[in-house]
Amino acid sequence: MRLLPLFLALALAGCGGSDTDPGPGGLSRGEARQLDEAAAAADINATDNGATETPQ
């Protein structure tokens, strides 16, 4: 009886979504994550090149 909470916790730990589950916009969760990472990398590259400054 003491191990019941442990078994329940372990059972729930395996309930996470996988990368192939449907995500936002009809993409899989893995594809959505990859697009988010690519967008973040593009933002970093834009700021490194000074592309965020307004032209005068």
C-alpha positions in Angstrom: 0.0 0.0 0.0 2.9 2.4 0.6 4.2 1.9 -2.9 0.9 2.9 -4.6 1.8 6.6 -4.8 5.1 5.7 -6.3 3.6 3.5 -8.9 1.0 6.2 -9.8 3.7 8.8 -10.1 5.7 6.5 -12.4 2.7 5.8 -14.5 1.9 9.5 -15.0 5.5 10.3 -15.9 5.1 8.2 -19.0 2.0 10.2 -20.2 3.9 13.1 -21.9 3.2 13.9 -25.5 5.4 12.7 -28.3 6.9 14.7 -31.1 4.4 13.1 -33.6 1.4 14.3 -31.7 -0.7 17.0 -33.4 0.4 20.5 -32.5 -0.5 24.1 -33.4 -1.3 24.9 -37.0 -1.5 21.3 -38.2 2.1 20.7 -37.5 3.5 17.9 -35.3 4.8 19.0 -31.9 8.4 18.3 -33.1 7.9 20.4 -36.2 6.5 23.3 -34.2 9.5 23.1 -31.8 11.9 23.1 -34.7 10.3 26.1 -36.3 10.4 28.0 -33.0 14.1 27.2 -32.6 14.8 28.3 -36.2 12.9 31.6 -35.6 14.9 32.2 -32.4 18.1 31.6 -34.3 17.1 34.0 -37.1 16.3 36.6 -34.4 19.7 36.2 -32.9 21.4 36.4 -36.3 19.5 39.5 -37.1 20.6 41.3 -34.0 24.2 40.2 -34.5 24.3 41.8 -37.9 22.7 45.0 -36.8 19.6 44.4 -38.9 17.3 45.6 -36.2 18.5 49.2 -36.4 16.3 51.6 -38.4 17.8 53.0 -41.5 18.2 56.8 -41.6 
